[in-house]
Amino acid sequence: MYITTSQSGVLVLDKKTKEVRTYSFDPLDPLSISSSRFSSKQTKPIAIDGETMWLGTTNGLNKINLKTQTAKRYYSERTGFIENDTINAVQKVKDGLLIGTSKGLVLYNDKTNTSKKVTNNKTNNIEKINKERTKKEKKF
């Protein structure tokens, strides 16, 4: 279970072992996340992809290696694929990672380091639609 906090980073709760791990910003550690702050506008700031956690904060995007517990930080001024440093939502999809900000939605492919602007509209939420559920709902 992943829990974002307003100022204390992300808490990761292992339901089996009851162990709690915290990811937070440390200005002296370049492998820590870019910010410990989250806002209520960030509806889905976490996406898990195998051993990788993509984490959007109020100050950039982070790619966290869950095995080593280290983070790589991405900021709008240093990358071409982040439109704004406040990441409202992220969603792992087949073609990469959808990144939603107040300046729009971008599809980023980490394997090829390429990105594509999807829309300029402010994006607060990204919801994956389950095709099976949609088919069942149409029956009613």
DATA-V766862 format. One record per helix or strand of 3 or more residues. SS is the DSSP state (a for helix, b for strand). FROM is the first residue (numbers start at 1). TO is the last residue. If there is no record, write none. Layout:
SS_FROM_TO + SS_FROM_TO
//
This chain:
b_2_4 + b_10_13 + b_20_23 + b_46_49 + b_52_57 + b_60_65 + b_70_74 + b_89_93 + b_96_101 + b_104_109 + b_114_119 + a_131_138
//
